[in-house]
Amino acid sequence: MSRAALLVLADGRFPAGGHAHSGGAEAAVRAGRISGAASLEDFCRGRLHTAGLVAAGLSAAAALGIDPVALDRAADARTPSPALRVAARKLGRQLLRAARATWPSAELDALGREFPKGAHQPVVLGLAARAAGLGPVDAAYCAAYESVSGPASATVRLLSLDPFDATGALARLAPEADRVVDRAVEAARRAADEGLDALPAGSAPLLEIGAEVHAAWPVRLFAS
């Protein structure tokens, strides 16, 4: 298992399209729910324990080799917002393109044929980790970290927030991210034996509502 591959996959410069998405931060800034470093940390904490946990569980399950088509259906069921489903598939399509160029894999090729318009990003992330020789823990860490690093990076641009403050917020969330990853991987291993209902299914209604409101804006900085 190559830890260097994990660094490549988790690197913000990996061309997976995440820079165009705010993870709900743009809508939260407009609504006043994010106004500075403290509220950004609260927002990221909530996202980590809901959307982040769900994404980490799906990614870990894909890395374990669970059927990605079934996992994609599970991801759909866990994403009530049509706008978020569209965003997840756009991100999945871009990530798949980058992963296939970086770690050629028959499994990634098959996923591209099955979902020409894109599979859910966490499912693609898990298969990309698998193609890179990584395991479910690595995939879960990537998913959990992305769930908070994207909003933090977006908020720096949206509010001209000091990047040191944003990075400090992420660092303070690290112990909680460890616990989220542990839960996600445990659930993914159960899902391999018990079925996909064992995967996390936490919801974040404000994220869902915010995504639908955001999608209707005529002008916005981020795609989601």
N, C-alpha and C positions, 0 to 999 in steps of 0.2 A: 504494500500500500504506500503510495507516494504522497507525503505531506506537501511536497512542492505542487502537486496537482491540485490539492485543496486550496492553496494560496492563489493559484491561477483562477480557479472557479469562483472563489469568493472576492477576487479583486474587483473593485469598482470600475476598473478600466476594461474588464472583460466585456466585449461588445454584445451584451444581452438585452439592451434597450431600456434598462431600468432608469437611466438618467432622464427619460421623458415622462416618468410617472412619479407622483408625489405620495402614493399610498394613502390618499385621503387628507394629506396635510394642507393642500391648497384650499379645499372646502372648509377645513377646520380653522384655518387662518381667517378666511373671509367671515366665518360665523363667530369669530372671537374666541374660539376654544383653544387656540394656540396664539399666545401673544408674547412669549419670551421663553427663556430656557426652562423655567420650572414647569410651565404648562406643556412645553414640548416633551419633557420627560414623562409627565403624566399621560399624555397622548400615546407616546411610544410604549409605555408600560401596558396600557390597555390593549394596544394593537398586538403586542407580543403575546399576551395571554389568551388572545382570541384568534384573530386571523393568523398570527405567527405560529401558534400551536397547531392549528389545522394544517397550515402549509408544511410545517416540519414533519407532522405525522404522515402526510401524503408523500413527501419527498423520501422519508425513511422507508416507507413501504415500497416505493418504486425502486429504490436502491437495493432492497432485499429480493427483488425479482417478482413481486406480485404483479399480476396482469395489468398493464398500463391502461388498457381500454376500460376495464372495470374501475380502476382508480380515477380515470377521467370522469366517469359517471358519478363516482362518489364526490369528486370535487365540485361538479355541477350542483349536486344536491346540497352541498355545504355553502353555496354561493347564491343566495336568493336574489341579489341585485343583478339585473341584466347588464348594466354598465360594467360591473366588476367582472362578470363572466367574459364580456368582450375584451376587457383589459387583460385578463389572465391569459386568454388565448393569443392575443397580440404579443404579449411578453413571451409566451411559450414558443410561438413561431420564431421570434428573433433569437431566443436562447437556443432552440434546436439548430438553427442555422450556424450559430457560433460553435456549438458543441460538436456538430458533425464535421466542421472544418478543423477543429482542434483534436478531437478524439474519435476518428472514424469508427463506426460501430454498426453492426447489422441491426441491433435493437433500435438504435436511433433512426436508421433508415426506414425500418418497418413502422416506427411511430410517425414519421413524416408521411408515409403513404397512407396510413390510417387516418391521419388528421391533417389534410393539406392546408387547412386554414388555421391550424395550430391547436395543440392540446393545452390543457391547463399548465401554467408555468411550474407549479410545484412538482407535477408528474414528470415534466421534462427535466427539471433540475435533478430529481432522483435518478433518472436514467443517464443523465450526463455524468453524475458522480460515479455511477456504476461503470460507465464506459471509461472513465478516467482511472479506474482501479480503486475507487474509494468505497466506503461502506455506509451503512445507514446513519451512523452517528455523524459522519462528515456531512452527509446530505442534510440532515436535520439542523446542524449548526449553520450551514449556508442559508437555509430557508429562514431560520429564526433571526439571524443577523440581518438578512435583507429586509425582513419585516419592519425593522426599526431604523436601519441605516438610510433607506430611501427617504422616509419622511424627514429624518434629521437633515439630510443633505438638501432636500427641497426647501425646508424651512430657513436654512441659511440664506438661500436666494430670495425667498419670498419676503422675509422680514429684515434682510441684511443683518441677520443674527451673527454674533461673533462665533466663528467656527470652533474656537476653543471651548465655548460654552456648550455647543452642540455635541462635541466629542466627549466632554465631561459627562453629559447626560447619558450617552451610550455606555460609557465605562461604568457608571453607577448601576446600569441595568444588567451588567455581565453576570452576576450571581443568579439573577432571575432567569436569564437566558439559559444558563446551565440547567436549571430545574425544568424549564420548558422542553429542552432537548431530551432530558431523561424521560419525561412523560411521553413525549412523541415517539421515541424509539421503543419504549416499552409497549405502547399501544400498537405500533407497527408490527412488532413481533407477535403480539396477540392476534392481530388481524390475519397474519399468515396462517394461523391455526383455526381461529374462530370465525373469520369473515370480516368484511370491511366495516360492519357496524361497530367494531372495536376501535376504529380510528376516532380521533377527537372531532367534535362537531360544534365547538363553541361559536357563538354568534356575537356580533357587535352592531346592533341596530343603527347607531349613529353613523358608523362607517358606511353601511348600506344606504341609508337615506342620503347622506352627504354625497355618495357616488352618483346617485340619480340626479340630485340637484346640480352637481358639477357638470354632468354630461349635457345638461340643457343650456349651459352658459354659452353665449355666442363668441366670447373671447376668454381664453384661459391660457396660462403659461404651460401647464402640464396636461398630458393626455388623460390622467386619472388622479 
